[in-house]
Amino acid sequence: MSAATNPRIPRPFSVLAAVLLVGLPAHAKYGGGTGTPEDPHQIWTAEQMNQIGLHAEDWDKHFKLMADIDLAA
């Protein structure tokens, strides 16, 4: 049953959801950013910090540490 025929899902909501989903990147790397000097990849978590080492193709990109990260664990 589509949103148009399902009375429980208001049509404006389904249209807005579709627009928002289309506007999202297919796969956001790290915590945001594109890796350029103007829009560096954002690092918020220890997991995101560790991902840098796994992706050699990103080693020449720009990163910005966004939080105080505890890597002790």
Number of C-alpha atoms within 10 A of each C-alpha: 6 9 14 12 10 10 10 8 12 12 15 11 11 14 11 10 12 11 11 10 10 9 9 9 8 8 6 11 17 20 17 15 18 17 19 12 12 9 13 17 24 21 24 17 17 15 12 15 18 13 14 17 11 10 9 10 9 15 12 9 14 16 22 16 14 12 11 10 13 8 10 5 4
